[in-house]
Amino acid sequence: MSESDFIPTAPALETRLREALAPTWLEVIDESAAHAGHAGANGLGYGTHFRVRIGGPAFAGRSRVAQHRLVYDALQNFTDAGLHALAIEIKP
């Protein structure tokens, strides 16, 4: 895969999370427009700040830190490509 395969968009993040973690519940929201002018914003209004609401068996029995690490690890290539901020909500 090339770097262009990891352009941070809500559908791309959702696809990657489904592949990596097989969640039973997933919602990815691009909140970048609300962060215009903030650190990490790219001036385009998309692709930098996301909210992920996720749940499934991969998270069961893990600490909150370990649950979040699963998400961060799955999305590392997007972080490298410009994803700046990620709000994570884990649904049990």
C-alpha angles and dihedrals in degrees: 000000000000128000090257088064088068102056104147108248128142093247092048093049090047092051092050093048091049091051095046103037108018093219122196090210126032138162124169118191125187105220095171096116090061089057099052110147093018125116111287095019112133098209092245097093094236143065103040111073122044140171117213121195109187143159140168146113094299089071099047116118094005127120118252090254091051091048092052091046089058090058095043092049092049091052099041094114090055091050088053088051096053110288100143108176134025126187109197126199116183118204112206 
